[in-house]
Amino acid sequence: MELPFTHKPGRRERHLRRRHENPLFAWPPHEVPPEDLLAAQKADHDDMLAFDETLQALIQRAVDLPPDAGSDAVLSLKEALESHYEQSYALPEDHSEARTALKRLIGLIMKTLWRHAGSDPVAHQELSDEETARAIHLRLIEQPLVADLLHPESCIGPEELVPSLLSAPEAEIEAACELFDARELAELLEHSERRLEALDAQGIGDLDQARNRLTLIRLHAQQSNPAQPPH
C-alpha cells in the first residue's frame, strides 16, 4: 500500500517509513496504518512549531546575556543552545538557517569560555577536548538514523536497532556504528547475522542491501576489535 510519506519527514515519520512493508522488522511485513502516519506527521509538525517558538526565546536570551555574566549563566545558555541544535535534526522540513544561527551563538559562547579560562592550562585542555568531541557529535548527528537513535524519546526500541541499521543508507550506518564500542558492535554483528539467517531460512529474497549493511557492521566490529576473526 502506498502511503503519503513526505519529502523531509520528522523523526516519527522517518521511523514509520523504515518499518513500512520492511521484512527486516517483521515477517510477513507489516503495513503502517494510514492513521498512524497522520498522527506521526502531526506530532512531528507540533514539535516543529514548538521549536520555532523556543528558538526565538533562546536567541533573545543570548542577546540579553550581560557581558559580565557568570560561568553558570553562560554554561546554562550553551547547554540550551546545543540541545536545540540537536533537536532540529528530529524535525520535518529544512532547518539549516536555524542551525547556522545556533552554531554562531555557540561559537560566541565558546569564545567567552576561553576568555574565562585565562591562562589555566587545565581549563584550556578541557575546552579543547570539548570542542573536539562536539565537532564529532555534530558531524554524526547530521545523519537521520543517528539523530533518531540519540533523541531522548527515540522511536527506535532495542528490538528495532538491528533492522534499522540493516535498512539504513550507507552514510547513516557508517555514522551510527561510531556510536557503539567494540562489545556493542560485536553484539550488533551477531544479532544482525541471526536476523538475516532467519530470513534466508524463510526464503525471503532481495536482501542484498541488508547483506551490504551487514558487511559494514562487520568491518566496524573488526576495526574496533582487531583480534576478532573475520567471518
VOTIDREN-788553 format. One line per field, with one value per residue (C-alpha): chain; residue in three letters; residue number from 1; x negated, y negated, z negated. Coordinates in steps of 0.1 Angstrom, whole numbers. Example, Ala and Ser with C-alpha at 12.3 -4.5 7.8 and 13.67 -1.06 7.14 Angstrom:
<atoms>
unit	(A / A) .
code	(ALA / SER) .
pos	(1 / 2) .
c1	(-123 / -137) .
c2	(45 / 11) .
c3	(-78 / -71) .
</atoms>
This chain:
<atoms>
unit	(A / A / A / A / A / A / A / A / A / A / A / A / A / A / A / A / A / A / A / A / A / A / A / A / A / A / A / A / A / A / A / A / A / A / A / A / A / A / A / A / A / A / A / A / A / A / A / A / A / A / A / A / A / A / A / A / A / A / A / A / A / A / A / A / A / A / A / A / A / A / A / A / A / A / A / A / A / A / A / A / A / A / A / A / A / A / A / A / A / A / A / A / A / A / A / A / A / A / A / A / A / A / A / A / A / A / A / A / A / A / A / A / A / A / A / A / A / A / A / A / A / A / A / A / A / A / A / A / A / A / A / A / A / A / A / A / A / A / A / A / A / A / A / A / A / A / A / A / A / A / A / A / A / A / A / A / A / A / A / A / A / A / A / A / A / A / A / A / A / A / A / A / A / A / A / A / A / A / A / A / A / A / A / A / A / A / A / A / A / A / A / A / A / A / A / A / A / A / A / A / A / A / A / A / A / A / A / A / A / A / A / A / A / A / A / A / A / A / A / A / A / A / A / A / A / A / A / A / A / A / A) .
code	(MET / GLU / LEU / PRO / PHE / THR / HIS / LYS / PRO / GLY / ARG / ARG / GLU / ARG / HIS / LEU / ARG / ARG / ARG / HIS / GLU / ASN / PRO / LEU / PHE / ALA / TRP / PRO / PRO / HIS / GLU / VAL / PRO / PRO / GLU / ASP / LEU / LEU / ALA / ALA / GLN / LYS / ALA / ASP / HIS / ASP / ASP / MET / LEU / ALA / PHE / ASP / GLU / THR / LEU / GLN / ALA / LEU / ILE / GLN / ARG / ALA / VAL / ASP / LEU / PRO / PRO / ASP / ALA / GLY / SER / ASP / ALA / VAL / LEU / SER / LEU / LYS / GLU / ALA / LEU / GLU / SER / HIS / TYR / GLU / GLN / SER / TYR / ALA / LEU / PRO / GLU / ASP / HIS / SER / GLU / ALA / ARG / THR / ALA / LEU / LYS / ARG / LEU / ILE / GLY / LEU / ILE / MET / LYS / THR / LEU / TRP / ARG / HIS / ALA / GLY / SER / ASP / PRO / VAL / ALA / HIS / GLN / GLU / LEU / SER / ASP / GLU / GLU / THR / ALA / ARG / ALA / ILE / HIS / LEU / ARG / LEU / ILE / GLU / GLN / PRO / LEU / VAL / ALA / ASP / LEU / LEU / HIS / PRO / GLU / SER / CYS / ILE / GLY / PRO / GLU / GLU / LEU / VAL / PRO / SER / LEU / LEU / SER / ALA / PRO / GLU / ALA / GLU / ILE / GLU / ALA / ALA / CYS / GLU / LEU / PHE / ASP / ALA / ARG / GLU / LEU / ALA / GLU / LEU / LEU / GLU / HIS / SER / GLU / ARG / ARG / LEU / GLU / ALA / LEU / ASP / ALA / GLN / GLY / ILE / GLY / ASP / LEU / ASP / GLN / ALA / ARG / ASN / ARG / LEU / THR / LEU / ILE / ARG / LEU / HIS / ALA / GLN / GLN / SER / ASN / PRO / ALA / GLN / PRO / PRO / HIS) .
pos	(1 / 2 / 3 / 4 / 5 / 6 / 7 / 8 / 9 / 10 / 11 / 12 / 13 / 14 / 15 / 16 / 17 / 18 / 19 / 20 / 21 / 22 / 23 / 24 / 25 / 26 / 27 / 28 / 29 / 30 / 31 / 32 / 33 / 34 / 35 / 36 / 37 / 38 / 39 / 40 / 41 / 42 / 43 / 44 / 45 / 46 / 47 / 48 / 49 / 50 / 51 / 52 / 53 / 54 / 55 / 56 / 57 / 58 / 59 / 60 / 61 / 62 / 63 / 64 / 65 / 66 / 67 / 68 / 69 / 70 / 71 / 72 / 73 / 74 / 75 / 76 / 77 / 78 / 79 / 80 / 81 / 82 / 83 / 84 / 85 / 86 / 87 / 88 / 89 / 90 / 91 / 92 / 93 / 94 / 95 / 96 / 97 / 98 / 99 / 100 / 101 / 102 / 103 / 104 / 105 / 106 / 107 / 108 / 109 / 110 / 111 / 112 / 113 / 114 / 115 / 116 / 117 / 118 / 119 / 120 / 121 / 122 / 123 / 124 / 125 / 126 / 127 / 128 / 129 / 130 / 131 / 132 / 133 / 134 / 135 / 136 / 137 / 138 / 139 / 140 / 141 / 142 / 143 / 144 / 145 / 146 / 147 / 148 / 149 / 150 / 151 / 152 / 153 / 154 / 155 / 156 / 157 / 158 / 159 / 160 / 161 / 162 / 163 / 164 / 165 / 166 / 167 / 168 / 169 / 170 / 171 / 172 / 173 / 174 / 175 / 176 / 177 / 178 / 179 / 180 / 181 / 182 / 183 / 184 / 185 / 186 / 187 / 188 / 189 / 190 / 191 / 192 / 193 / 194 / 195 / 196 / 197 / 198 / 199 / 200 / 201 / 202 / 203 / 204 / 205 / 206 / 207 / 208 / 209 / 210 / 211 / 212 / 213 / 214 / 215 / 216 / 217 / 218 / 219 / 220 / 221 / 222 / 223 / 224 / 225 / 226 / 227 / 228 / 229 / 230 / 231) .
c1	(0 / -14 / -14 / -18 / -52 / -67 / -99 / -116 / -100 / -105 / -118 / -85 / -76 / -111 / -108 / -74 / -89 / -117 / -92 / -66 / -65 / -100 / -107 / -137 / -113 / -87 / -77 / -52 / -60 / -37 / -20 / -19 / 18 / 25 / 39 / 6 / -13 / 11 / 6 / -32 / -32 / -10 / -32 / -64 / -47 / -38 / -74 / -85 / -61 / -74 / -109 / -104 / -88 / -115 / -142 / -131 / -131 / -166 / -181 / -166 / -181 / -215 / -211 / -202 / -231 / -253 / -290 / -299 / -276 / -290 / -301 / -269 / -247 / -270 / -271 / -234 / -228 / -253 / -236 / -202 / -216 / -233 / -202 / -181 / -206 / -203 / -165 / -165 / -176 / -145 / -121 / -104 / -113 / -147 / -162 / -196 / -192 / -183 / -213 / -236 / -223 / -226 / -261 / -271 / -258 / -275 / -308 / -304 / -298 / -329 / -349 / -336 / -345 / -380 / -383 / -371 / -397 / -425 / -459 / -447 / -462 / -438 / -408 / -423 / -427 / -391 / -378 / -399 / -387 / -351 / -354 / -368 / -340 / -314 / -327 / -324 / -290 / -277 / -291 / -274 / -240 / -236 / -227 / -190 / -195 / -220 / -196 / -168 / -188 / -201 / -168 / -157 / -124 / -137 / -112 / -137 / -134 / -162 / -145 / -144 / -180 / -192 / -165 / -170 / -207 / -203 / -178 / -199 / -217 / -255 / -263 / -238 / -250 / -287 / -279 / -257 / -284 / -306 / -282 / -290 / -320 / -337 / -315 / -283 / -294 / -302 / -267 / -251 / -270 / -259 / -222 / -223 / -237 / -210 / -183 / -195 / -199 / -163 / -150 / -171 / -157 / -122 / -131 / -129 / -146 / -160 / -182 / -213 / -212 / -209 / -239 / -259 / -249 / -260 / -294 / -297 / -288 / -314 / -341 / -334 / -334 / -367 / -382 / -371 / -384 / -413 / -416 / -381 / -384 / -369 / -337) .
c2	(0 / -34 / -59 / -97 / -100 / -135 / -145 / -159 / -140 / -143 / -115 / -98 / -96 / -86 / -55 / -46 / -47 / -24 / 1 / -1 / 32 / 40 / 77 / 69 / 56 / 84 / 113 / 111 / 74 / 51 / 22 / -11 / -21 / -55 / -68 / -61 / -80 / -110 / -110 / -109 / -137 / -159 / -152 / -160 / -192 / -202 / -197 / -220 / -247 / -244 / -245 / -277 / -294 / -283 / -293 / -330 / -330 / -314 / -339 / -367 / -351 / -351 / -388 / -398 / -379 / -406 / -408 / -401 / -371 / -344 / -310 / -293 / -315 / -311 / -273 / -271 / -290 / -270 / -237 / -251 / -261 / -228 / -209 / -230 / -224 / -187 / -189 / -205 / -172 / -154 / -179 / -179 / -204 / -223 / -240 / -248 / -285 / -279 / -256 / -283 / -308 / -284 / -274 / -310 / -317 / -286 / -298 / -331 / -315 / -293 / -324 / -337 / -305 / -307 / -342 / -330 / -302 / -328 / -311 / -280 / -250 / -225 / -247 / -251 / -213 / -207 / -233 / -219 / -183 / -196 / -213 / -181 / -160 / -184 / -185 / -147 / -147 / -174 / -155 / -123 / -138 / -151 / -116 / -109 / -75 / -89 / -118 / -93 / -70 / -98 / -115 / -115 / -100 / -78 / -58 / -31 / -5 / 20 / 47 / 24 / 14 / 42 / 39 / 1 / 5 / 31 / 8 / -24 / -42 / -37 / -71 / -66 / -32 / -43 / -72 / -50 / -24 / -51 / -53 / -18 / -4 / 29 / 51 / 35 / 37 / 74 / 80 / 60 / 81 / 113 / 102 / 89 / 122 / 141 / 118 / 124 / 161 / 164 / 145 / 167 / 198 / 185 / 180 / 142 / 127 / 93 / 90 / 78 / 43 / 57 / 80 / 50 / 33 / 64 / 61 / 25 / 36 / 64 / 40 / 16 / 45 / 58 / 23 / 18 / 53 / 63 / 96 / 106 / 133 / 124 / 142) .
c3	(0 / 10 / -18 / -16 / -31 / -30 / -13 / -45 / -74 / -111 / -134 / -139 / -103 / -94 / -116 / -102 / -67 / -79 / -92 / -64 / -45 / -56 / -61 / -84 / -110 / -107 / -85 / -70 / -66 / -84 / -67 / -86 / -91 / -74 / -107 / -124 / -97 / -100 / -138 / -134 / -109 / -132 / -162 / -142 / -129 / -165 / -176 / -148 / -159 / -195 / -182 / -163 / -193 / -217 / -192 / -192 / -231 / -231 / -207 / -228 / -259 / -242 / -231 / -267 / -283 / -300 / -292 / -328 / -331 / -353 / -342 / -354 / -332 / -302 / -305 / -310 / -278 / -259 / -270 / -259 / -225 / -219 / -229 / -205 / -177 / -182 / -183 / -148 / -132 / -146 / -129 / -95 / -68 / -64 / -95 / -81 / -88 / -124 / -128 / -114 / -139 / -168 / -158 / -156 / -191 / -205 / -189 / -206 / -239 / -235 / -230 / -262 / -280 / -265 / -280 / -314 / -312 / -312 / -312 / -331 / -312 / -327 / -316 / -281 / -277 / -289 / -264 / -236 / -243 / -245 / -211 / -195 / -210 / -199 / -163 / -161 / -177 / -153 / -123 / -134 / -142 / -107 / -97 / -104 / -119 / -144 / -153 / -158 / -179 / -202 / -206 / -243 / -232 / -204 / -184 / -178 / -205 / -214 / -193 / -163 / -163 / -141 / -114 / -115 / -109 / -82 / -64 / -66 / -38 / -38 / -52 / -81 / -91 / -89 / -113 / -136 / -140 / -156 / -185 / -197 / -215 / -205 / -227 / -214 / -178 / -183 / -197 / -168 / -143 / -159 / -161 / -125 / -112 / -131 / -116 / -81 / -86 / -99 / -68 / -45 / -61 / -53 / -17 / -18 / 13 / 22 / -9 / 10 / -5 / -40 / -34 / -23 / -55 / -74 / -58 / -70 / -106 / -104 / -92 / -120 / -145 / -132 / -134 / -170 / -179 / -156 / -174 / -162 / -134 / -101 / -91) .
</atoms>
